[in-house]
Amino acid sequence: MRELLFQITLLGYLAASCSYLMHIASGRNRPAQIGSRLLRGSFVLLSLALVASLLPMATTPASRPYLPLSFLAWSVTGIFLWFEGRHRLTVLGAFLAPLSLLLLVFSGALLRRGDGLQPLFESSWFPLHVGLVVLGYAFFALAFIAGVMYLLQERMLKNKHLSALFFRLPSLDSLDLVNHRCLAWGFPLMTLGIITGAAWTHAAWGRYWRWNPKETWALISWLVYAVLLHGRLAIGWRGRRAALLAILGFLCLILAVLGVNLLASELSDTALRAAVKR
């Protein structure tokens, strides 16, 4: 059941991505309206697929490698739909829908490899850590997209080259506001995620911080967002500088998640077995 729902959801996200891209290419509003409806329908289907994955699990669901990526795609979509109705962000769907689709493709690849449950992940701290971190990443992903759109629109204005895309983008003030609100939500969630991650690390390895590449890049990302939040609240940073830092912070997160988890993860089978024996 979950695999069927997952496959239909993939098709929905693919159709939504194509509709949004048709909106950018043609300038017509109809494809954007269709894309928005498809994205909402895909969000509902993904919600059902996640529920179908969680119901039969008696153990920690976050230990299934495919679920965090699916939950991240679900979170990004839900947050975008929440912002879309308030800030006229329809065109950002052309960037968000393909991003969510890519996350689900990676998630599907992990799903076909099996659950891969590890006893080490059965700590009650782990699902809380994953949930908080993924929600924080989802807000930062939308801030990243808004930052890219801000820089793109600002460049068009400075060069006085107003392409058709310019007239479909939200205003600079709207994009800056989205950046700020995503930071205001994402930073506390990421902070709590790091704290609960330290508690899980202590329960698993006997120490709160190990300074491995994943933790180091996560800390670097947190510092970037901390500087951005301080700059916004205390100094009044807005616009280009805030957009650049939002992009930099998200790139650090990508290095932490993909570059470390997929290429240089320390959680090898030997380490897991050794930790379980303790």
C-alpha positions as CSV (number, residue, x, y, z in Angstrom):
1,M,0.0,0.0,0.0
2,R,2.7,2.5,1.0
3,E,4.7,1.8,-2.2
4,L,1.6,2.4,-4.4
5,L,0.9,5.7,-2.6
6,F,4.5,6.6,-2.9
7,Q,4.6,6.0,-6.6
8,I,1.4,8.0,-7.2
9,T,2.9,10.8,-5.1
10,L,6.0,10.9,-7.3
11,L,3.8,11.3,-10.4
12,G,1.9,14.1,-8.7
13,Y,5.1,16.0,-7.8
14,L,6.4,15.4,-11.4
15,A,3.2,16.8,-12.9
16,A,3.2,19.8,-10.5
17,S,6.8,20.5,-11.4
18,C,6.0,20.5,-15.1
19,S,3.0,22.7,-14.6
20,Y,4.9,25.3,-12.7
21,L,7.7,25.3,-15.3
22,M,5.1,25.8,-18.0
23,H,3.9,28.8,-16.1
24,I,7.3,30.3,-16.1
25,A,7.9,29.5,-19.8
26,S,4.5,30.7,-21.0
27,G,3.5,33.4,-18.5
28,R,0.0,32.1,-18.3
29,N,-1.7,31.8,-14.9
30,R,-3.6,28.6,-15.7
31,P,-0.5,26.2,-15.5
32,A,0.4,27.8,-12.1
33,Q,-3.1,27.2,-10.8
34,I,-3.0,23.6,-12.0
35,G,0.5,23.2,-10.4
36,S,-0.7,24.5,-7.1
37,R,-3.7,22.1,-7.1
38,L,-1.4,19.2,-8.1
39,L,1.0,20.1,-5.3
40,R,-1.7,20.2,-2.7
41,G,-3.0,16.8,-3.9
42,S,0.5,15.4,-3.8
43,F,0.9,16.7,-0.3
44,V,-2.2,14.9,0.8
45,L,-1.0,11.7,-0.9
46,L,2.4,12.0,0.7
47,S,0.8,12.5,4.1
48,L,-1.2,9.2,3.6
49,A,2.0,7.4,2.4
50,L,3.8,8.5,5.6
51,V,1.0,7.4,7.8
52,A,1.0,4.0,6.0
53,S,4.7,3.7,6.7
54,L,4.4,4.6,10.3
55,L,1.3,2.5,11.3
56,P,2.9,-1.0,11.1
57,M,6.1,0.1,13.0
58,A,6.4,-0.9,16.6
59,T,10.0,0.4,16.8
60,T,11.5,3.8,16.1
61,P,10.3,5.0,12.7
62,A,13.1,7.6,12.3
63,S,15.6,4.8,12.0
64,R,14.3,3.9,8.6
65,P,16.6,5.8,6.2
66,Y,14.0,6.7,3.7
67,L,11.6,8.3,6.2
68,P,13.6,11.5,7.1
69,L,13.9,12.4,3.4
70,S,10.2,11.8,2.8
71,F,9.4,13.8,5.9
72,L,11.6,16.6,4.7
73,A,9.8,16.7,1.3
74,W,6.5,16.7,3.2
75,S,7.6,19.5,5.5
76,V,9.0,21.7,2.7
77,T,5.8,21.3,0.7
78,G,3.5,22.0,3.7
79,I,5.5,25.1,4.7
80,F,5.5,26.4,1.1
81,L,1.7,25.9,0.9
82,W,1.3,27.8,4.2
83,F,3.3,30.7,2.9
84,E,1.9,30.7,-0.6
85,G,-1.5,31.8,0.4
86,R,-0.1,34.7,2.4
87,H,2.7,36.1,0.2
88,R,1.7,35.2,-3.4
89,L,4.7,32.9,-3.8
90,T,3.2,30.8,-6.6
91,V,6.2,31.0,-8.8
92,L,8.5,29.6,-6.1
93,G,6.7,26.3,-6.7
94,A,8.7,26.0,-9.9
95,F,11.7,25.6,-7.6
96,L,10.2,23.8,-4.6
97,A,8.3,21.1,-6.5
98,P,11.4,19.8,-8.3
99,L,13.3,19.9,-5.0
100,S,10.7,17.9,-3.2
101,L,10.6,15.5,-6.2
102,L,14.3,15.0,-5.9
103,L,14.1,14.3,-2.2
104,L,11.4,11.7,-2.8
105,V,13.4,10.0,-5.6
106,F,16.3,9.6,-3.1
107,S,13.8,8.4,-0.5
108,G,12.4,5.8,-2.9
109,A,15.9,4.5,-3.6
110,L,16.4,3.9,0.1
111,L,12.9,2.4,0.4
112,R,13.7,-0.3,-2.1
113,R,16.9,-1.1,-0.2
114,G,14.8,-2.0,2.9
115,D,14.3,-0.5,6.3
116,G,17.7,-1.2,7.6
117,L,16.7,-0.9,11.3
118,Q,19.6,-0.6,13.7
119,P,19.1,-1.2,17.4
120,L,21.3,1.9,18.1
121,F,18.5,4.1,16.8
122,E,15.9,2.8,19.2
123,S,16.6,5.6,21.7
124,S,13.7,7.9,22.4
125,W,15.9,10.9,21.7
126,F,16.6,9.9,18.1
127,P,13.1,10.4,16.5
128,L,12.7,13.7,18.4
129,H,16.1,14.8,17.1
130,V,15.3,13.8,13.6
131,G,11.9,15.4,13.6
132,L,13.2,18.8,14.9
133,V,16.2,18.9,12.6
134,V,14.1,18.0,9.5
135,L,11.5,20.7,10.3
136,G,14.3,23.2,10.7
137,Y,15.9,22.2,7.4
138,A,12.5,22.6,5.7
139,F,12.3,26.2,6.8
140,F,15.8,26.8,5.8
141,A,15.2,25.3,2.3
142,L,12.4,27.7,1.7
143,A,14.6,30.6,2.9
144,F,17.3,29.4,0.5
145,I,14.9,29.5,-2.4
146,A,13.6,32.9,-1.4
147,G,17.2,34.1,-1.1
148,V,18.1,32.9,-4.6
149,M,15.0,34.6,-6.0
150,Y,15.9,37.8,-4.2
151,L,19.4,37.9,-5.7
152,L,18.0,37.1,-9.1
153,Q,15.4,39.8,-9.0
154,E,17.8,42.4,-7.6
155,R,20.3,41.6,-10.4
156,M,17.6,42.2,-13.0
157,L,16.8,45.6,-11.4
158,K,20.4,46.7,-11.2
159,N,21.1,45.7,-14.8
160,K,17.7,47.1,-16.0
161,H,17.1,43.9,-17.8
162,L,13.5,42.9,-16.8
163,S,12.8,39.5,-18.3
164,A,9.4,37.9,-18.2
165,L,10.4,36.0,-15.0
166,F,10.8,39.4,-13.2
167,F,7.1,40.2,-13.5
168,R,6.2,36.8,-12.0
169,L,8.4,37.0,-9.0
170,P,7.2,38.2,-5.6
171,S,8.4,41.7,-4.5
172,L,11.8,42.0,-2.9
173,D,10.0,43.0,0.4
174,S,7.9,39.8,0.3
175,L,11.0,37.6,-0.4
176,D,12.9,39.3,2.4
177,L,9.9,38.8,4.8
178,V,9.7,35.1,3.9
179,N,13.5,34.8,4.5
180,H,13.1,36.4,8.0
181,R,10.1,34.3,9.0
182,C,11.7,31.1,7.9
183,L,14.8,32.0,9.9
184,A,12.7,32.8,13.0
185,W,11.1,29.4,12.8
186,G,14.0,27.3,11.6
187,F,16.7,28.5,14.0
188,P,14.9,27.5,17.2
189,L,14.0,24.1,15.6
190,M,17.6,23.5,14.6
191,T,18.9,24.5,18.0
192,L,16.5,22.0,19.7
193,G,17.5,19.4,17.2
194,I,21.2,19.9,18.0
195,I,20.5,19.6,21.8
196,T,18.4,16.4,21.4
197,G,21.1,15.1,19.0
198,A,23.7,15.6,21.7
199,A,21.5,13.8,24.2
200,W,21.1,10.9,21.8
201,T,24.9,10.8,21.2
202,H,25.5,10.7,24.9
203,A,23.1,7.8,25.3
204,A,24.7,5.9,22.4
205,W,28.4,6.7,22.8
206,G,28.8,8.1,26.3
207,R,29.6,11.7,25.3
208,Y,27.6,14.7,24.1
209,W,29.8,15.8,21.2
210,R,32.3,13.8,19.0
211,W,33.5,16.4,16.6
212,N,32.9,14.2,13.6
213,P,32.4,15.8,10.2
214,K,28.6,15.7,10.4
215,E,28.5,17.4,13.8
216,T,31.1,20.0,12.7
217,W,29.3,21.0,9.6
218,A,26.0,21.2,11.6
219,L,27.7,23.5,14.1
220,I,29.0,25.7,11.2
221,S,25.5,25.9,9.7
222,W,24.1,26.8,13.1
223,L,26.7,29.6,13.5
224,V,25.9,31.0,10.1
225,Y,22.2,31.2,10.9
226,A,23.0,32.6,14.4
227,V,25.0,35.4,12.8
228,L,22.1,36.0,10.4
229,L,19.5,36.1,13.1
230,H,21.7,38.4,15.3
231,G,22.2,40.7,12.3
232,R,18.5,40.9,11.6
233,L,17.4,41.5,15.1
234,A,20.3,43.6,16.5
235,I,21.8,45.4,13.5
236,G,18.8,45.4,11.1
237,W,20.3,43.4,8.2
238,R,17.9,43.0,5.3
239,G,17.9,42.3,1.6
240,R,21.1,41.1,-0.2
241,R,23.2,40.4,2.9
242,A,20.4,38.3,4.5
243,A,19.8,36.5,1.3
244,L,23.5,35.6,0.9
245,L,23.8,34.3,4.4
246,A,20.6,32.2,4.0
247,I,22.1,30.6,0.9
248,L,25.5,30.0,2.6
249,G,23.8,28.4,5.6
250,F,21.8,26.1,3.5
251,L,24.9,25.1,1.5
252,C,26.5,24.1,4.7
253,L,23.5,22.0,5.6
254,I,23.8,20.3,2.2
255,L,27.4,19.4,3.0
256,A,26.4,18.1,6.4
257,V,23.5,16.0,5.1
258,L,24.7,14.8,1.7
259,G,28.5,15.2,1.7
260,V,28.9,13.7,5.2
261,N,26.0,11.2,5.6
262,L,26.3,9.7,2.1
263,L,30.0,9.9,1.5
264,A,31.9,10.0,4.8
265,S,29.5,8.7,7.4
266,E,31.1,7.4,10.6
267,L,28.2,5.1,11.3
268,S,29.7,2.1,9.7
269,D,28.4,-1.4,10.6
270,T,31.5,-2.0,12.8
271,A,30.9,1.2,14.8
272,L,27.2,0.3,15.2
273,R,28.0,-3.2,16.4
274,A,30.5,-1.9,18.9
275,A,28.0,0.7,20.2
276,V,25.3,-1.9,20.6
277,K,27.6,-4.2,22.6
278,R,28.1,-1.4,25.1
